[in-house]
Amino acid sequence: MKYADFKRQPLFWNGIAMAVLTISMIPLVFLDTRTLLGVNLWIKPIKFTVSLGVYSLSTVWILERFLKDWRFNRKTQIVLTITSVIEIVLITLQAARGESSHFNVSNTWNQIVFSIMGTSISIFWLFHLGMILPILKEKRISKSVRESLLWGLTIAGFGMIIGFFMTQPRPEQLELMKQGIFQTSGSHSFGTGEPGQGLTFFGWSTVIGDMRVPHFFGMHVMQIFFVIAASLLHKKETSDQVFMVRFMGGLFLSMNILMVVQTLLGQSIFSFQPLFTVVYGIHLLFIVSLGLRLFSFPKFLEPKVFI
């Protein structure tokens, strides 16, 4: 695609807007020293603008490269753009107010914000899933490329739905609500004990289960498969390619499921747990081997004419 094609796409400008927002908010991390739960208020909006920016710019490539003639192309882009903008506006507004945007039901305004965010991301998820069927039906895409796109979109959809684990109110929160005390509803932490300091920038707990890890992993495995799809576009199609992409997709999905299970057990993915650590290691070994093999396939040979 040429730039002239990209600049007509809503998701392209959404990605650019997220990049601009990210750059503009970085100075605020140093200028505004307020914190929430020990983390600078502006870290969260930055994480979301980066994530949605990457999503937008990679997804617009899929829609315009493979689904250009799909009748719902533009509508899908518009809905994904509007819902992601709603998320970012509310997250940024809450950060500016010094309030948490997620799980916060401490007053009427915060309840409304949390409810709107839940609704908008649900719509976002449904329209994301809506891209799977037309990719599946598109016969002009080679099998290996189609498999790559389908695995990427499907695992990302699974990664998004993981977020709903976090929104369910915990027993102790429900008990407080019965008493008329509204503070939080849901959490990204699972297990007993304090989550600790967490990883730099991301804040993911290294002590107890943190559902943000499988949520992030699932959403952004999509970009790995899109890179694979792009690399296979100009390579000779073989049955081995299809098998390897399918095998890799199964490995990534099973890793994501294992992450969810480990988190629900209250264990941090970054702590050494013999069973889970060994299984992750085996998965990664196969994934790296398959990836190297896929990228080593020769490209189509250009025909040469000798006179």
VEXTORLUM-722521 format. One record per residue (C-alpha): residue in three letters; x, y, z. Coordinates in steps of 0.5 Angstrom, whole numbers, plus 500, padded with zeros to 3 digits. Layout:
<recs>
+------+-----+-----+-----+
! resn !  px !  py !  pz !
+------+-----+-----+-----+
!  ALA !   X !   Y !   Z !
...
+------+-----+-----+-----+
</recs>
This chain:
<recs>
+------+-----+-----+-----+
! resn !  px !  py !  pz !
+------+-----+-----+-----+
!  MET ! 500 ! 500 ! 500 !
!  LYS ! 502 ! 507 ! 499 !
!  TYR ! 502 ! 513 ! 504 !
!  ALA ! 496 ! 516 ! 499 !
!  ASP ! 492 ! 509 ! 501 !
!  PHE ! 494 ! 510 ! 508 !
!  LYS ! 492 ! 517 ! 510 !
!  ARG ! 485 ! 515 ! 508 !
!  GLN ! 484 ! 510 ! 513 !
!  PRO ! 481 ! 512 ! 520 !
!  LEU ! 485 ! 507 ! 524 !
!  PHE ! 491 ! 510 ! 521 !
!  TRP ! 490 ! 517 ! 524 !
!  ASN ! 488 ! 513 ! 530 !
!  GLY ! 495 ! 510 ! 530 !
!  ILE ! 498 ! 517 ! 529 !
!  ALA ! 494 ! 520 ! 534 !
!  MET ! 496 ! 515 ! 539 !
!  ALA ! 503 ! 516 ! 538 !
!  VAL ! 502 ! 524 ! 538 !
!  LEU ! 499 ! 523 ! 545 !
!  THR ! 504 ! 518 ! 548 !
!  ILE ! 510 ! 523 ! 546 !
!  SER ! 506 ! 529 ! 549 !
!  MET ! 505 ! 525 ! 556 !
!  ILE ! 512 ! 523 ! 557 !
!  PRO ! 514 ! 530 ! 560 !
!  LEU ! 508 ! 529 ! 564 !
!  VAL ! 511 ! 523 ! 568 !
!  PHE ! 517 ! 528 ! 570 !
!  LEU ! 513 ! 534 ! 571 !
!  ASP ! 507 ! 531 ! 575 !
!  THR ! 510 ! 527 ! 581 !
!  ARG ! 503 ! 525 ! 583 !
!  THR ! 502 ! 517 ! 584 !
!  LEU ! 497 ! 512 ! 585 !
!  LEU ! 498 ! 506 ! 588 !
!  GLY ! 505 ! 508 ! 588 !
!  VAL ! 505 ! 509 ! 580 !
!  ASN ! 506 ! 515 ! 577 !
!  LEU ! 499 ! 517 ! 574 !
!  TRP ! 501 ! 518 ! 567 !
!  ILE ! 504 ! 511 ! 566 !
!  LYS ! 497 ! 508 ! 565 !
!  PRO ! 495 ! 513 ! 560 !
!  ILE ! 502 ! 512 ! 556 !
!  LYS ! 501 ! 504 ! 556 !
!  PHE ! 494 ! 505 ! 553 !
!  THR ! 496 ! 510 ! 548 !
!  VAL ! 502 ! 505 ! 546 !
!  SER ! 498 ! 499 ! 546 !
!  LEU ! 492 ! 502 ! 542 !
!  GLY ! 497 ! 505 ! 537 !
!  VAL ! 501 ! 499 ! 535 !
!  TYR ! 494 ! 495 ! 534 !
!  SER ! 491 ! 501 ! 530 !
!  LEU ! 497 ! 501 ! 525 !
!  SER ! 498 ! 494 ! 525 !
!  THR ! 490 ! 492 ! 524 !
!  VAL ! 489 ! 498 ! 518 !
!  TRP ! 495 ! 494 ! 514 !
!  ILE ! 490 ! 488 ! 515 !
!  LEU ! 484 ! 491 ! 513 !
!  GLU ! 487 ! 495 ! 507 !
!  ARG ! 492 ! 489 ! 504 !
!  PHE ! 487 ! 483 ! 505 !
!  LEU ! 480 ! 486 ! 506 !
!  LYS ! 480 ! 492 ! 501 !
!  ASP ! 474 ! 491 ! 498 !
!  TRP ! 470 ! 488 ! 504 !
!  ARG ! 464 ! 492 ! 505 !
!  PHE ! 464 ! 493 ! 512 !
!  ASN ! 472 ! 495 ! 512 !
!  ARG ! 471 ! 503 ! 513 !
!  LYS ! 465 ! 501 ! 518 !
!  THR ! 470 ! 497 ! 522 !
!  GLN ! 475 ! 502 ! 522 !
!  ILE ! 471 ! 507 ! 525 !
!  VAL ! 468 ! 503 ! 530 !
!  LEU ! 475 ! 501 ! 533 !
!  THR ! 477 ! 508 ! 532 !
!  ILE ! 471 ! 511 ! 536 !
!  THR ! 471 ! 506 ! 542 !
!  SER ! 479 ! 506 ! 543 !
!  VAL ! 478 ! 514 ! 543 !
!  ILE ! 473 ! 513 ! 548 !
!  GLU ! 478 ! 509 ! 552 !
!  ILE ! 484 ! 513 ! 552 !
!  VAL ! 480 ! 520 ! 553 !
!  LEU ! 477 ! 517 ! 560 !
!  ILE ! 483 ! 514 ! 562 !
!  THR ! 487 ! 520 ! 561 !
!  LEU ! 481 ! 524 ! 564 !
!  GLN ! 482 ! 520 ! 570 !
!  ALA ! 489 ! 520 ! 571 !
!  ALA ! 489 ! 528 ! 571 !
!  ARG ! 484 ! 528 ! 576 !
!  GLY ! 488 ! 523 ! 580 !
!  GLU ! 483 ! 517 ! 580 !
!  SER ! 484 ! 510 ! 578 !
!  SER ! 480 ! 509 ! 571 !
!  HIS ! 479 ! 501 ! 572 !
!  PHE ! 475 ! 498 ! 578 !
!  ASN ! 473 ! 505 ! 581 !
!  VAL ! 466 ! 505 ! 583 !
!  SER ! 467 ! 510 ! 589 !
!  ASN ! 462 ! 515 ! 587 !
!  THR ! 457 ! 516 ! 581 !
!  TRP ! 462 ! 519 ! 576 !
!  ASN ! 467 ! 514 ! 577 !
!  GLN ! 462 ! 508 ! 576 !
!  ILE ! 459 ! 512 ! 570 !
!  VAL ! 466 ! 512 ! 567 !
!  PHE ! 468 ! 505 ! 569 !
!  SER ! 461 ! 503 ! 566 !
!  ILE ! 462 ! 507 ! 559 !
!  MET ! 469 ! 504 ! 559 !
!  GLY ! 467 ! 497 ! 559 !
!  THR ! 461 ! 498 ! 554 !
!  SER ! 466 ! 501 ! 549 !
!  ILE ! 471 ! 495 ! 550 !
!  SER ! 466 ! 490 ! 549 !
!  ILE ! 464 ! 493 ! 542 !
!  PHE ! 471 ! 494 ! 540 !
!  TRP ! 472 ! 486 ! 542 !
!  LEU ! 466 ! 484 ! 537 !
!  PHE ! 468 ! 489 ! 531 !
!  HIS ! 475 ! 486 ! 532 !
!  LEU ! 472 ! 479 ! 532 !
!  GLY ! 468 ! 481 ! 526 !
!  MET ! 475 ! 481 ! 522 !
!  ILE ! 476 ! 474 ! 522 !
!  LEU ! 470 ! 471 ! 518 !
!  PRO ! 472 ! 475 ! 512 !
!  ILE ! 479 ! 473 ! 512 !
!  LEU ! 477 ! 466 ! 513 !
!  LYS ! 473 ! 467 ! 507 !
!  GLU ! 478 ! 471 ! 503 !
!  LYS ! 480 ! 466 ! 497 !
!  ARG ! 486 ! 470 ! 494 !
!  ILE ! 490 ! 470 ! 500 !
!  SER ! 495 ! 464 ! 500 !
!  LYS ! 494 ! 458 ! 506 !
!  SER ! 500 ! 460 ! 510 !
!  VAL ! 498 ! 467 ! 510 !
!  ARG ! 491 ! 466 ! 512 !
!  GLU ! 493 ! 462 ! 517 !
!  SER ! 498 ! 467 ! 520 !
!  LEU ! 492 ! 472 ! 520 !
!  LEU ! 487 ! 468 ! 523 !
!  TRP ! 491 ! 466 ! 529 !
!  GLY ! 493 ! 473 ! 530 !
!  LEU ! 486 ! 475 ! 530 !
!  THR ! 484 ! 469 ! 534 !
!  ILE ! 489 ! 470 ! 540 !
!  ALA ! 488 ! 477 ! 540 !
!  GLY ! 481 ! 476 ! 541 !
!  PHE ! 482 ! 471 ! 547 !
!  GLY ! 487 ! 476 ! 550 !
!  MET ! 482 ! 481 ! 550 !
!  ILE ! 476 ! 477 ! 553 !
!  ILE ! 481 ! 475 ! 559 !
!  GLY ! 480 ! 482 ! 561 !
!  PHE ! 473 ! 481 ! 563 !
!  PHE ! 476 ! 476 ! 569 !
!  MET ! 479 ! 482 ! 572 !
!  THR ! 472 ! 486 ! 572 !
!  GLN ! 469 ! 481 ! 576 !
!  PRO ! 468 ! 483 ! 583 !
!  ARG ! 471 ! 479 ! 589 !
!  PRO ! 467 ! 476 ! 595 !
!  GLU ! 470 ! 481 ! 600 !
!  GLN ! 468 ! 487 ! 595 !
!  LEU ! 461 ! 484 ! 594 !
!  GLU ! 461 ! 484 ! 602 !
!  LEU ! 463 ! 491 ! 602 !
!  MET ! 457 ! 493 ! 597 !
!  LYS ! 452 ! 490 ! 601 !
!  GLN ! 454 ! 494 ! 607 !
!  GLY ! 453 ! 500 ! 602 !
!  ILE ! 461 ! 501 ! 601 !
!  PHE ! 463 ! 502 ! 594 !
!  GLN ! 470 ! 503 ! 593 !
!  THR ! 473 ! 498 ! 587 !
!  SER ! 470 ! 492 ! 583 !
!  GLY ! 475 ! 487 ! 580 !
!  SER ! 482 ! 487 ! 580 !
!  HIS ! 488 ! 485 ! 576 !
!  SER ! 491 ! 481 ! 582 !
!  PHE ! 490 ! 474 ! 584 !
!  GLY ! 492 ! 471 ! 590 !
!  THR ! 494 ! 472 ! 597 !
!  GLY ! 499 ! 477 ! 599 !
!  GLU ! 501 ! 484 ! 597 !
!  PRO ! 503 ! 485 ! 589 !
!  GLY ! 510 ! 488 ! 591 !
!  GLN ! 513 ! 493 ! 586 !
!  GLY ! 512 ! 490 ! 580 !
!  LEU ! 516 ! 490 ! 573 !
!  THR ! 519 ! 497 ! 571 !
!  PHE ! 514 ! 501 ! 567 !
!  PHE ! 509 ! 495 ! 566 !
!  GLY ! 508 ! 494 ! 574 !
!  TRP ! 506 ! 487 ! 573 !
!  SER ! 507 ! 483 ! 579 !
!  THR ! 513 ! 478 ! 580 !
!  VAL ! 510 ! 476 ! 587 !
!  ILE ! 502 ! 474 ! 586 !
!  GLY ! 498 ! 473 ! 579 !
!  ASP ! 497 ! 479 ! 575 !
!  MET ! 492 ! 478 ! 569 !
!  ARG ! 495 ! 484 ! 566 !
!  VAL ! 500 ! 479 ! 563 !
!  PRO ! 496 ! 474 ! 559 !
!  HIS ! 492 ! 480 ! 557 !
!  PHE ! 497 ! 484 ! 554 !
!  PHE ! 501 ! 477 ! 551 !
!  GLY ! 495 ! 475 ! 548 !
!  MET ! 493 ! 482 ! 545 !
!  HIS ! 500 ! 483 ! 542 !
!  VAL ! 502 ! 476 ! 539 !
!  MET ! 497 ! 479 ! 534 !
!  GLN ! 503 ! 483 ! 531 !
!  ILE ! 508 ! 477 ! 531 !
!  PHE ! 503 ! 473 ! 526 !
!  PHE ! 502 ! 479 ! 522 !
!  VAL ! 510 ! 480 ! 521 !
!  ILE ! 510 ! 472 ! 519 !
!  ALA ! 504 ! 474 ! 514 !
!  ALA ! 508 ! 479 ! 511 !
!  SER ! 514 ! 475 ! 511 !
!  LEU ! 510 ! 469 ! 507 !
!  LEU ! 507 ! 474 ! 502 !
!  HIS ! 513 ! 473 ! 497 !
!  LYS ! 515 ! 466 ! 499 !
!  LYS ! 513 ! 460 ! 495 !
!  GLU ! 507 ! 456 ! 498 !
!  THR ! 509 ! 449 ! 501 !
!  SER ! 505 ! 445 ! 506 !
!  ASP ! 510 ! 445 ! 511 !
!  GLN ! 509 ! 453 ! 512 !
!  VAL ! 502 ! 452 ! 513 !
!  PHE ! 503 ! 446 ! 518 !
!  MET ! 509 ! 450 ! 522 !
!  VAL ! 504 ! 457 ! 522 !
!  ARG ! 498 ! 452 ! 525 !
!  PHE ! 503 ! 449 ! 530 !
!  MET ! 506 ! 456 ! 532 !
!  GLY ! 499 ! 458 ! 533 !
!  GLY ! 497 ! 452 ! 537 !
!  LEU ! 503 ! 454 ! 541 !
!  PHE ! 502 ! 461 ! 543 !
!  LEU ! 495 ! 460 ! 544 !
!  SER ! 496 ! 454 ! 549 !
!  MET ! 502 ! 459 ! 552 !
!  ASN ! 496 ! 464 ! 553 !
!  ILE ! 491 ! 459 ! 556 !
!  LEU ! 497 ! 457 ! 561 !
!  MET ! 498 ! 464 ! 563 !
!  VAL ! 491 ! 465 ! 565 !
!  VAL ! 491 ! 458 ! 569 !
!  GLN ! 497 ! 460 ! 573 !
!  THR ! 495 ! 467 ! 574 !
!  LEU ! 488 ! 464 ! 577 !
!  LEU ! 492 ! 460 ! 581 !
!  GLY ! 495 ! 466 ! 584 !
!  GLN ! 502 ! 465 ! 582 !
!  SER ! 506 ! 470 ! 578 !
!  ILE ! 508 ! 468 ! 571 !
!  PHE ! 515 ! 472 ! 573 !
!  SER ! 516 ! 467 ! 579 !
!  PHE ! 520 ! 460 ! 578 !
!  GLN ! 514 ! 455 ! 578 !
!  PRO ! 518 ! 448 ! 576 !
!  LEU ! 512 ! 446 ! 572 !
!  PHE ! 510 ! 452 ! 569 !
!  THR ! 517 ! 454 ! 568 !
!  VAL ! 519 ! 448 ! 564 !
!  VAL ! 513 ! 448 ! 560 !
!  TYR ! 514 ! 455 ! 558 !
!  GLY ! 521 ! 453 ! 556 !
!  ILE ! 519 ! 448 ! 551 !
!  HIS ! 514 ! 452 ! 548 !
!  LEU ! 519 ! 458 ! 547 !
!  LEU ! 524 ! 453 ! 544 !
!  PHE ! 519 ! 450 ! 539 !
!  ILE ! 516 ! 457 ! 537 !
!  VAL ! 523 ! 460 ! 536 !
!  SER ! 525 ! 454 ! 532 !
!  LEU ! 519 ! 454 ! 528 !
!  GLY ! 520 ! 462 ! 527 !
!  LEU ! 527 ! 461 ! 524 !
!  ARG ! 525 ! 455 ! 519 !
!  LEU ! 519 ! 460 ! 517 !
!  PHE ! 523 ! 466 ! 516 !
!  SER ! 529 ! 462 ! 512 !
!  PHE ! 524 ! 459 ! 506 !
!  PRO ! 526 ! 462 ! 500 !
!  LYS ! 523 ! 468 ! 496 !
!  PHE ! 520 ! 467 ! 489 !
!  LEU ! 525 ! 467 ! 484 !
!  GLU ! 524 ! 473 ! 479 !
!  PRO ! 524 ! 470 ! 472 !
!  LYS ! 530 ! 472 ! 468 !
!  VAL ! 531 ! 473 ! 460 !
!  PHE ! 537 ! 472 ! 457 !
!  ILE ! 539 ! 475 ! 450 !
+------+-----+-----+-----+
</recs>
